Amino acid sequence: MAVNIQFSIAVHILAVLACGCDQGGVTSGHLAESVNTSPSFVRRILAKLSRAGLAETATGKAGACWLAKEARDISLLDIYRAVGAPRAISIHCYDKQKSCLVSCHIKAALEKALDKTQKAMEKSLAETSLAQIVSVLKKR
């Protein structure tokens, strides 16, 4: 099963920006070094964060990026939605086996429970700000 890491990378990127490592803006190369990935991957994530109004970027030779708003005003849910992260738990997409009661009805039976789980996770993400994450980082 493939794992989507864009959410955690996006939090990492925004945390670097929130820490104020460089008052003039941080380059995608610097961010890539921090994440230990390629600058092009970082730029793809930054594009999503920029479209969501969480980061601002300047392109070109003097290109850099910075937070679009205060870290305290960015929730983890904002970041989760910005990168289009997948649901916490997904229901499989295999075809039903018509001869099996479970196969025919498992998706409907699970849907309510999984929606409740998703809402609880999103509520928790909404209650945690980027500033809180940065505060934990700075204590270490």
C-alpha positions in Angstrom: 0.0 0.0 0.0 1.4 3.4 -1.0 1.7 6.0 1.8 1.0 9.6 1.2 3.6 11.8 3.0 2.6 15.2 1.6 0.9 16.3 4.8 3.9 15.7 7.0 6.3 17.2 4.4 4.0 20.3 4.2 4.0 20.7 8.0 7.8 20.3 7.9 8.1 23.0 5.2 5.8 25.4 7.0 7.6 24.8 10.3 10.9 25.8 8.7 9.3 29.0 7.4 7.6 29.7 10.8 10.9 29.3 12.6 12.2 32.3 10.8 15.4 30.6 9.6 15.9 33.4 7.1 14.0 36.7 7.4 14.4 37.3 3.6 12.6 34.1 2.8 13.8 30.5 2.4 14.6 28.9 -0.9 13.2 25.6 -2.1 16.8 24.3 -2.0 17.1 25.1 1.7 13.8 23.4 2.4 14.7 20.4 0.3 17.9 20.0 2.4 15.9 20.2 5.6 13.4 17.6 4.4 16.1 15.5 2.7 14.3 15.4 -0.6 14.5 17.1 -4.0 13.8 20.8 -4.5 11.2 19.9 -7.3 9.2 17.9 -4.8 9.3 20.8 -2.3 8.2 23.2 -5.0 5.1 20.9 -5.8 4.1 21.0 -2.2 4.8 24.8 -2.0 2.5 25.3 -5.0 -0.3 23.6 -3.1 0.4 25.6 0.1 0.5 28.8 -1.9 -2.9 28.0 -3.6 -4.4 27.5 -0.2 -3.0 30.9 1.0 -0.6 29.4 3.6 2.7 30.3 1.9 3.8 32.9 -0.6 6.6 32.3 -3.1 8.7 34.4 -5.4 10.2 32.7 -8.4 13.4 33.3 -10.3 17.0 33.7 -9.4 16.2 35.4 -6.1 13.2 33.1 -5.4 12.2 32.4 -1.9 9.1 31.6 0.2 7.6 32.6 3.4 4.4 32.2 5.5 1.4 33.9 4.1 -0.1 34.4 7.6 0.9 34.0 11.2 1.7 30.5 12.3 -0.9 30.7 15.1 -3.5 31.3 12.3 -2.6 28.1 10.4 -4.1 24.9 11.7 -2.9 21.4 10.9 -6.3 20.9 9.3 -5.6 23.9 6.9 -2.4 22.1 5.9 -4.1 18.7 5.6 -6.7 20.1 3.3 -4.2 22.2 1.3 -2.2 19.2 0.2 -5.3 17.1 -0.5 -4.2 14.4 2.0 -6.2 11.2 1.8 -8.7 10.1 4.4 -7.3 8.5 7.6 -8.9 5.1 6.7 -10.3 4.2 3.4 -12.7 1.6 2.4 -11.4 -0.8 -0.2 -12.6 -0.5 -3.8 -12.8 -4.2 -4.7 -15.9 -5.4 -6.5 -18.6 -7.1 -4.5 -19.0 -10.9 -4.5 -22.7 -11.2 -4.9 -22.8 -14.5 -3.2 -21.3 -13.0 0.1 -23.5 -11.0 2.5 -20.4 -9.3 4.0 -19.0 -8.4 0.6 -22.3 -6.9 -0.5 -22.7 -4.7 2.6 -19.4 -4.1 4.3 -18.8 -0.7 2.7 -22.1 0.7 3.9 -21.6 -0.8 7.3 -18.2 0.7 7.7 -19.0 4.1 6.2 -20.6 5.6 9.3 -17.9 4.5 11.7 -15.1 5.7 9.4 -16.8 9.0 8.8 -16.9 9.5 12.6 -13.2 8.6 12.8 -12.3 11.1 10.0 -14.3 13.9 11.7 -12.5 13.2 15.0 -9.1 13.4 13.4 -10.0 16.6 11.5 -11.3 18.1 14.8 -8.0 17.3 16.4 -6.0 18.8 13.5 -8.2 21.9 13.6 -7.3 22.4 17.3 -3.5 22.3 16.7 -1.8 25.3 15.1 1.5 25.5 13.3 2.7 27.7 16.1 2.1 24.9 18.6 4.2 22.6 16.5 7.0 25.1 16.2 6.8 25.7 20.0 7.5 22.0 20.6 10.4 22.1 18.1 12.0 25.0 19.8 11.9 23.3 23.2 14.0 20.4 21.9 
